Amino acid sequence: MICIVLIILGLSLIVLFERSLSLTGLFVFEEIAPEGFNFTYQGEVSETAALQAIQDAQLEIAVMRQNNLTTIFVEDVLNEANLQYGQGNYTVVLKMAQLISFIKKEKIEFLDRLELIKDKELEFQTKKVDTYAGQALIQQSRKAFVNDQLKEAQALLEQADAELGKANAEKERQKGLAYLSKNFFLKYWWQIILVMCILSVVSPYLAKRIIKKRRQQKLARLREELGQTQELIKKLQRDCFIEKKISTETYKKKAVRYEERMAEIKHTIPVIEAQLRGKSWFSKKSEKRADQAQLNKKKTLGVLEIK
């Protein structure tokens, strides 16, 4: 009895071990098939068809080796197909043969597309396009492809293509703007020169008008402030001498500040008035001194000297 039990346990372990090595023994077939793979078979499922499928799969793997493509996964699938053929699961064999053919086709198409995108990258580089982002994605796509991560490799290659397209579009946009600006000047050169000449003539006049307007505004503010300061001094005098709200010392301190400000304003107003008339304040003073000297000279000439 003990021997029989041990034999049964040994056979069970062997079966479980074989199933653990099987791609379909513990996994659903759809879990190992890449996205986009669909099994279709119209012919008769038979031993002959399954054997022919295995032979075709071997040829597909040979083509992949010739193109320096990784075959680790498809070789595992082929081994599983041979195992299923021995067990009479011909439908599974046909599925796995089609899977090998599908993966070979996807890899060849990926390489073709990779070459096209590399050619595009080289073309853009000759046009001085910044292809750094696209290059990085191409390298990542290659790495994923070598690791048999076909879906990720395809997604990265699409991103690389999109990045190259955006970089080229940006370069074309900049080139177009530069062309438009150059073409605009060549087309309207005499109008641009005419406008610049007009501005060179008009700008000094406009500048004088602006300066004059600002001086007028400043003069009005100073006159207003002068009146307000005078009113503040009067109020300060009432608060000190009539209503006795503040002391004499406080009055003196505040009065000094007000008087200093009034003196400053009275000094500035004539300067601005002279500037508005087109003369400097200093030339005005000089004219007054000249007029006074001329008047003194006339008075001296009109006096009779008695000896």
C-alpha positions as CSV (number, residue, x, y, z in Angstrom):
1,M,0.0,0.0,0.0
2,I,2.8,2.4,0.9
3,C,4.5,1.8,-2.4
4,I,1.3,2.3,-4.3
5,V,0.7,5.6,-2.5
6,L,4.3,6.8,-3.2
7,I,4.0,5.9,-6.9
8,I,0.7,7.9,-7.2
9,L,2.3,10.9,-5.4
10,G,5.3,10.7,-7.7
11,L,3.2,10.6,-10.8
12,S,1.1,13.6,-9.5
13,L,4.3,15.6,-8.9
14,I,5.5,14.8,-12.5
15,V,2.2,16.0,-14.0
16,L,2.3,19.2,-11.9
17,F,5.9,19.8,-12.8
18,E,5.1,19.4,-16.5
19,R,2.1,21.8,-16.2
20,S,4.4,24.4,-14.4
21,L,6.7,24.3,-17.5
22,S,3.7,24.7,-19.8
23,L,2.7,28.1,-21.1
24,T,-0.9,27.0,-21.2
25,G,-0.9,24.6,-18.3
26,L,-1.3,27.2,-15.6
27,F,-2.0,30.3,-17.8
28,V,-4.9,31.3,-20.0
29,F,-3.7,31.5,-23.7
30,E,-5.0,35.1,-24.0
31,E,-2.7,36.1,-21.1
32,I,0.4,35.4,-23.2
33,A,-0.9,36.6,-26.5
34,P,0.0,40.3,-27.3
35,E,-2.7,42.9,-27.9
36,G,-4.2,42.7,-31.4
37,F,-3.8,39.0,-31.8
38,N,-6.9,37.1,-32.9
39,F,-6.9,33.4,-33.7
40,T,-8.8,32.5,-36.9
41,Y,-8.7,29.2,-38.7
42,Q,-11.0,28.1,-41.5
43,G,-9.6,24.7,-42.3
44,E,-10.0,21.3,-40.8
45,V,-8.3,20.8,-37.4
46,S,-6.3,17.7,-37.7
47,E,-2.9,16.1,-36.9
48,T,-1.6,16.9,-40.3
49,A,-2.7,20.6,-40.1
50,A,-1.1,20.9,-36.6
51,L,2.2,19.3,-37.9
52,Q,2.3,21.7,-40.9
53,A,1.6,24.6,-38.5
54,I,4.6,23.6,-36.4
55,Q,6.8,23.4,-39.4
56,D,5.7,26.9,-40.6
57,A,6.4,28.3,-37.1
58,Q,9.9,26.9,-37.3
59,L,10.4,28.7,-40.6
60,E,9.1,31.9,-39.1
61,I,11.5,31.7,-36.2
62,A,14.4,31.1,-38.6
63,V,13.4,34.3,-40.5
64,M,13.4,36.2,-37.1
65,R,16.9,34.9,-36.4
66,Q,18.1,36.0,-39.8
67,N,16.9,39.5,-39.0
68,N,18.7,39.4,-35.6
69,L,15.4,39.5,-33.7
70,T,15.1,38.0,-30.2
71,T,13.4,34.6,-30.3
72,I,13.3,33.6,-26.6
73,F,9.5,34.0,-26.3
74,V,8.6,32.4,-29.6
75,E,10.9,29.5,-29.0
76,D,9.1,28.9,-25.7
77,V,5.8,29.0,-27.6
78,L,7.1,26.5,-30.1
79,N,8.1,24.1,-27.4
80,E,4.7,24.4,-25.9
81,A,3.2,23.8,-29.3
82,N,5.2,20.6,-29.7
83,L,4.0,19.5,-26.2
84,Q,0.4,20.2,-27.1
85,Y,0.8,18.3,-30.4
86,G,2.0,15.3,-28.5
87,Q,-1.1,15.5,-26.3
88,G,-3.4,15.8,-29.3
89,N,-4.5,19.4,-28.6
90,Y,-4.3,20.4,-32.3
91,T,-6.4,23.5,-31.9
92,V,-3.9,24.9,-29.3
93,V,-1.1,24.0,-31.7
94,L,-2.7,26.0,-34.5
95,K,-3.2,28.9,-32.1
96,M,0.4,29.0,-31.0
97,A,1.7,28.7,-34.6
98,Q,-0.4,31.7,-35.6
99,L,0.9,33.5,-32.5
100,I,4.5,33.0,-33.6
101,S,3.6,34.2,-37.1
102,F,1.8,37.3,-35.6
103,I,4.8,38.2,-33.4
104,K,7.2,37.8,-36.3
105,K,5.1,40.1,-38.5
106,E,4.8,42.7,-35.7
107,K,8.5,42.7,-35.1
108,I,9.3,43.1,-38.8
109,E,6.8,45.9,-39.1
110,F,8.3,47.6,-36.0
111,L,11.8,47.5,-37.5
112,D,10.5,48.9,-40.8
113,R,8.7,51.8,-38.9
114,L,11.8,52.3,-36.7
115,E,14.0,52.8,-39.8
116,L,11.5,55.3,-41.3
117,I,11.4,57.3,-38.1
118,K,15.3,57.2,-37.9
119,D,15.4,58.5,-41.5
120,K,13.0,61.3,-40.5
121,E,15.1,62.2,-37.5
122,L,18.2,62.5,-39.7
123,E,16.3,64.6,-42.2
124,F,15.2,66.9,-39.4
125,Q,18.7,67.2,-38.0
126,T,19.9,68.5,-41.4
127,K,17.2,71.2,-41.1
128,K,18.6,72.2,-37.7
129,V,15.5,70.8,-35.9
130,D,15.9,70.0,-32.2
131,T,15.3,66.2,-32.2
132,Y,16.7,65.5,-28.7
133,A,13.3,64.5,-27.2
134,G,12.5,62.2,-30.2
135,Q,16.0,60.6,-29.9
136,A,15.5,59.7,-26.3
137,L,12.1,58.1,-27.0
138,I,13.6,56.1,-29.9
139,Q,16.3,54.7,-27.6
140,Q,13.7,53.7,-25.0
141,S,11.6,52.1,-27.7
142,R,14.6,50.0,-28.9
143,K,15.3,48.9,-25.3
144,A,11.7,47.8,-24.8
145,F,11.8,45.9,-28.2
146,V,14.9,44.0,-27.3
147,N,13.3,42.9,-24.0
148,D,10.3,41.6,-26.1
149,Q,8.0,44.4,-24.6
150,L,6.5,44.9,-28.1
151,K,3.4,46.8,-27.0
152,E,5.5,49.3,-24.9
153,A,8.0,49.6,-27.8
154,Q,5.3,50.5,-30.3
155,A,3.8,53.1,-27.9
156,L,7.2,54.7,-27.3
157,L,7.9,54.7,-31.1
158,E,4.6,56.5,-31.7
159,Q,5.5,59.1,-29.0
160,A,8.9,59.6,-30.7
161,D,7.3,60.2,-34.1
162,A,4.9,62.7,-32.5
163,E,7.7,64.5,-30.7
164,L,9.7,64.8,-34.0
165,G,6.6,66.1,-35.7
166,K,6.1,68.8,-33.1
167,A,9.8,69.8,-33.2
168,N,9.7,70.1,-37.0
169,A,6.4,72.1,-36.8
170,E,8.0,74.5,-34.3
171,K,11.1,74.9,-36.6
172,E,8.8,75.6,-39.6
173,R,6.8,78.2,-37.5
174,Q,10.0,80.0,-36.6
175,K,11.2,79.9,-40.2
176,G,7.9,81.2,-41.4
177,L,8.0,84.1,-39.0
178,A,11.5,85.0,-40.0
179,Y,10.5,84.9,-43.7
180,L,7.4,87.0,-43.1
181,S,9.3,89.7,-41.3
182,K,12.0,89.8,-44.0
183,N,9.5,89.7,-46.8
184,F,7.4,92.4,-45.1
185,F,10.4,94.8,-45.0
186,L,11.3,94.1,-48.6
187,K,7.8,94.7,-49.7
188,Y,7.1,97.8,-47.7
189,W,10.6,99.3,-47.4
190,W,9.7,102.8,-48.7
191,Q,6.6,103.0,-46.5
192,I,8.6,102.0,-43.4
193,I,11.3,104.6,-44.2
194,L,8.6,107.3,-44.7
195,V,7.0,106.4,-41.4
196,M,10.4,106.6,-39.7
197,C,11.0,110.0,-41.2
198,I,7.6,111.3,-40.1
199,L,8.2,110.0,-36.6
200,S,11.6,111.7,-36.5
201,V,9.9,115.0,-37.3
202,V,6.8,114.7,-35.2
203,S,8.5,113.1,-32.1
204,P,10.2,116.2,-30.9
205,Y,7.0,118.2,-31.2
206,L,5.0,115.6,-29.3
207,A,7.7,115.4,-26.7
208,K,7.6,119.1,-26.2
209,R,3.8,119.0,-25.9
210,I,4.0,116.2,-23.3
211,I,6.6,118.1,-21.3
212,K,4.6,121.3,-21.4
213,K,1.5,119.4,-20.3
214,R,3.3,117.9,-17.3
215,R,4.8,121.3,-16.3
216,Q,1.3,122.9,-16.4
217,Q,0.0,120.1,-14.2
218,K,2.9,120.5,-11.8
219,L,2.4,124.3,-11.7
220,A,-1.3,123.9,-10.9
221,R,-0.5,121.4,-8.1
222,L,2.1,123.8,-6.6
223,R,-0.2,126.7,-6.7
224,E,-2.9,124.6,-5.0
225,E,-0.5,123.4,-2.4
226,L,0.7,127.0,-1.8
227,G,-2.9,128.1,-1.1
228,Q,-3.5,125.1,1.2
229,T,-0.2,125.8,3.1
230,Q,-1.2,129.4,3.7
231,E,-4.6,128.3,5.0
232,L,-2.8,125.8,7.3
233,I,-0.7,128.7,8.7
234,K,-3.8,130.7,9.4
235,K,-5.4,127.8,11.1
236,L,-2.3,127.3,13.1
237,Q,-2.4,130.9,14.2
238,R,-6.0,130.6,15.3
239,D,-5.3,127.4,17.2
240,C,-2.4,129.1,19.1
241,F,-3.4,132.7,19.6
242,I,-7.2,132.7,19.6
243,E,-8.4,129.3,20.6
244,K,-5.3,128.4,22.7
245,K,-5.4,124.8,21.5
246,I,-1.6,124.5,21.0
247,S,1.4,126.0,22.7
248,T,3.6,128.7,21.3
249,E,6.5,126.2,20.9
250,T,4.3,123.8,18.8
251,Y,3.1,126.8,16.7
252,K,6.7,127.8,16.0
253,K,7.8,124.3,15.0
254,K,4.9,123.8,12.7
255,A,5.0,127.3,11.3
256,V,8.7,126.9,10.4
257,R,8.0,123.8,8.4
258,Y,5.1,125.4,6.6
259,E,7.1,128.5,5.8
260,E,10.0,126.5,4.5
261,R,7.7,124.6,2.2
262,M,6.1,127.9,1.0
263,A,9.5,129.3,0.3
264,E,10.4,126.2,-1.7
265,I,7.1,126.5,-3.7
266,K,7.5,130.2,-4.4
267,H,11.0,129.5,-5.7
268,T,9.8,126.7,-7.9
269,I,6.8,128.4,-9.5
270,P,8.7,131.1,-11.3
271,V,11.1,128.5,-12.7
272,I,8.2,126.5,-14.2
273,E,6.5,129.6,-15.5
274,A,9.7,130.6,-17.3
275,Q,10.1,127.1,-18.8
276,L,6.5,127.3,-20.1
277,R,7.3,130.7,-21.7
278,G,10.3,129.1,-23.3
279,K,12.9,130.9,-21.2
280,S,14.9,129.6,-18.3
281,W,14.5,131.1,-14.8
282,F,18.1,132.2,-14.8
283,S,17.8,134.0,-18.1
284,K,14.8,135.8,-16.6
285,K,16.8,137.0,-13.7
286,S,19.6,138.1,-16.0
287,E,17.1,140.1,-18.1
288,K,15.8,141.8,-14.9
289,R,19.4,142.7,-13.9
290,A,20.1,144.1,-17.3
291,D,16.9,146.2,-17.3
292,Q,17.8,147.6,-13.9
293,A,21.3,148.4,-15.0
294,Q,19.9,150.2,-18.1
295,L,17.5,152.2,-15.9
296,N,20.3,153.2,-13.5
297,K,22.4,154.4,-16.4
298,K,19.6,156.6,-17.7
299,K,19.1,158.2,-14.3
300,T,22.8,158.9,-14.1
301,L,22.9,160.6,-17.5
302,G,20.0,162.8,-16.5
303,V,21.7,164.4,-13.5
304,L,23.5,167.7,-13.9
305,E,26.9,167.9,-12.2
306,I,27.5,171.4,-10.6
307,K,31.1,172.4,-9.9
